[in-house]
């Protein structure tokens, strides 16, 4: 039997709905969040190698990117995946396509379920953002993980519109602006970094 108070659970709520935030007395400056995404897309603050743009949610490509940012082999504090933005040689493609509002909840649920396939456990910080009156984006911030290295399914099999993970899990890293499988030397570097995490 465990001593009383040895286990504590924390239950959190994430929302960017203004009335919900007001009801739970949480102060979140959503206007600042919109300013930050505009700054992020300008490329003036974060190196392009730390940002990946996806026109739409694709668990096969996106989960590899999230895993690579979590592994943070170059210690750049992870990176950002922005869903709803086309890629033009590593830069955002304007005009922005955005994510249809009707699809946001389903994408967020699927993103959460797919992130649960990352081992050890890792969850990025996810926020749907209204870029402007007509464009909604999903921003996924993936800080470098505390218990790296991480791996995720090497690929997904798509059947009847459903993505099923392969049985094989693989490590992924970011090099320049690409998500790749590490070489043996890079894999050794990744495990060396893991040993340095307190």
N, C-alpha and C positions, 0 to 999 in steps of 0.2 A: 504494500500500500504506500502511495506517495504522500509526502507531508502536505498539509493544507497550504494552498497558495503556490505550490511548486509549478503549476501549469496555469498560464493565463492565455486567454483567447482575445484577439482583437478583431472586431468586425468593422469593416469600413464601407463607406458608400461613395461611389464616384458618380458625379452628375455634373453636367454643364448647363442644365436647365435653370434659368434665373429664379423661377418661383420655388423650385425644389431647394436650391441653395439658400434662399431666404428662409424657408420653413425650417431648415436644420441648422440655421445660424452659422453657415460656412461662408467665409468670404473668399470668393474666387473672382479675380478680375478678368472676366471673359474678353473685355475689350483689349486688355493687355495681351491676352493669348492670341487674338487676331493680329495685333501688331507684330507679335513675335513670329508668327508663321509667315507674315509678309517679309519680315527681315530675313528669315530662314531661306525663303525662296529667292531672295535677292543675291544670296551667296556672299554677302559682305561680312558675315560673322563666323560661319562654320565652313570648313574646307569642304569642297565638293565630294571628296572621297568619303566623308562621313554622312552623306545624304544619298538615299536611293529613292527614285521616283517610280511609282507604279501607277499606270493608268487605271487599273482596276485591281480588285482583290484576287490574287492567285496564290493559294496556299503553298503550292510547290516552290515557286520562286521566292515568295515573301518570307516563308519560315526559314529558309536557308539564310536570307539576309539578316533576320532577327537573331538567329543563332550566331552568325559571324560577328555582328555588333556586340553581342553578349560576351563572346570570347575575347574581343578587344585586344588582339595580339600586339598592336602597336601602342597600347595604353593611351588612346585618344579619347577616353571617356565614352566609348560606344558611338552610337550614331542615330540617325533618324530615317525612318521609312515613311514616305508621304504617299498615301493612296488617293488617287483621283487626279494625279498629275502625270502627264506623258513625259517621256524622257527624250531629250534631244542632245545626244552625245554627252550625257552626264549632267545636263542642265535642264531646268524645267521648261516644258514646251507650252508656250502661250498661244492662244487663249487656253486656260485651264479647262479640262474636261469636267472635273468634279465627280462626286459620288451621288447617284440619285438618292434623294432623301428616303424613299421607300425601302432602300436596300441597306441603309446604315445599321439598323439593329441586327439584321441577319449577319452582316459582315462582322460586327463586333462579337456576336455570339460564336461564330465560326472561328474568328481569330483567337478568342479565348480557348476554345476547345483544341485548336491546332497547337497553340503554345503549350498546352499541357503535355504535348508529345516531346517537348524538349527535356533532356535529362543531363544533369540533375535539374530539378524544378527551377524554372525561370519565367517570370512574367514581366513584359515591358509595361511602360506607362502609355496608355492609349487615350486619345481625346478626339472626338468629332469636332470640327471647327467650321464655322461659317466664314469662308474667305471673303465673300461679299454677299449681296442679296440673292445671288443666283447660283453660287458655287459652294458646295459643302465638301470638305476634305476630311480624311482621317489621318491624324498624325500619330505615329508610333515612335516613342522615344525609347531607345534600347541602351541604357547605361551598361558599362562593363560589369559583368556579373561578379558576385562575391565568391562563388564556388566553381569557377571555370576549371577545366574546359567543359564546354557544353556540346552536345550532339543532338541531331534531330533526324527524322527520316530522310534517307538519301533521295527519295522521290515519292510521288503520289501516283496512284493509278486512278484514272477518271473513268467512271462507269455510271451511266444514267444520271449525269449531272452531279454525282457525289465523288469527293476526293477521299480515297482510302490510302493510308500510309503503307509504304513498303515495310517489310519486316526488318530491313537493314537500317541501322542508324550510322550517321557519318558526322565528323567534325567539319565545320566550315569556318573560314576566316575571311577578313577583308584585306585586299591588297590593291593599292591605288583606289580605283572606283569600281572594283569587281569583287564579287563573292565567289570564292574558290574553295576547293578541297585542299588542305595543306599538304605540302611535301613531307617526307619523313623528317627532314631538318626543322621545318616549321612546326610540325607536330611536337617535336622535342622541345622547341621554344615555348609552345603553348603549355606543355606540362611543367616546364620550368617556371613560367609565370604563375601557374596554379600553386606551386610550392611556396611562392613569395607572398601569397595573399594571407594576411593574419587570420 
